[in-house]
Amino acid sequence: MKQNMQRKEKRYKKTVRLFLASLCLGLILTTGCGIAGIEEQPLPAETSKNHKQTDAGPWYLTLVNRWNPLPENYDLELAEVEGGELVDQRIYDSLMEMLEAAEAEGLAPIVVSGYRTRAVQQRFMDEKIAEFRQEGFSESEARELAEQWVAIPGTSEHELGLAVDINGDTYDIYPWLQENSYKYGFIFRCPADKQNITGIAEEVWHYRYVGVKAATEMYESGLCLEEYLE
Ligand SMILES: [Zn+2]
């Protein structure tokens, strides 16, 4: 934690600038391709039940998606990143290295969403259901629609503490992350062409830690996490 605090202090001066930058980008995202930080998850046309993870494997390869809920009594220790978001403390150093590398490229990266409790994920779901209710849908219709856009509580990678949503002051952050995140153990988790397998529409801001070895193999092979674990 002491090291974390030092890092936090070192990066603190950038906070205000980054926060303003993320606000600007947040506006763009809100109007353009959805709100970064809230899972947008249209139901894929063809969903497969074949992506059940059979054995547990190492913690960093835990598969969580709509077919694989969070393990029971999932326990984790959290570390706070600049801006106040939390992540599993085991990925903190790798995340900081990646952010610092992006920072050195002038990309002003910031974590806008990290660990979420079940309750927070439930709140996102409830808000989405309320939105559809206001548009005149019945309770069951509203729920069904909401589940196309928000991960069902218990099935969001953010509840694992291993996923982060990252913004920058321009769109350039996203191609940079796609080309470089594997060096730090993170993968572009939800590419557009894997939607039927991941169950999630493209989310350019959502990165998932899987360790450098797996991330490099997935980057080089083009496999998504579900395919890689098969
Ligand atoms: Zn996310």
Boltz pocket constraint, residues with backbone or C-beta under 6 A from the ligand:
constraints:
  - pocket:
      binder: B
      contacts: [[A, 37], [A, 38], [A, 39], [A, 113], [A, 158], [A, 163], [A, 164], [A, 165], [A, 203], [A, 205], [A, 206], [A, 207]]
      max_distance: 6.0
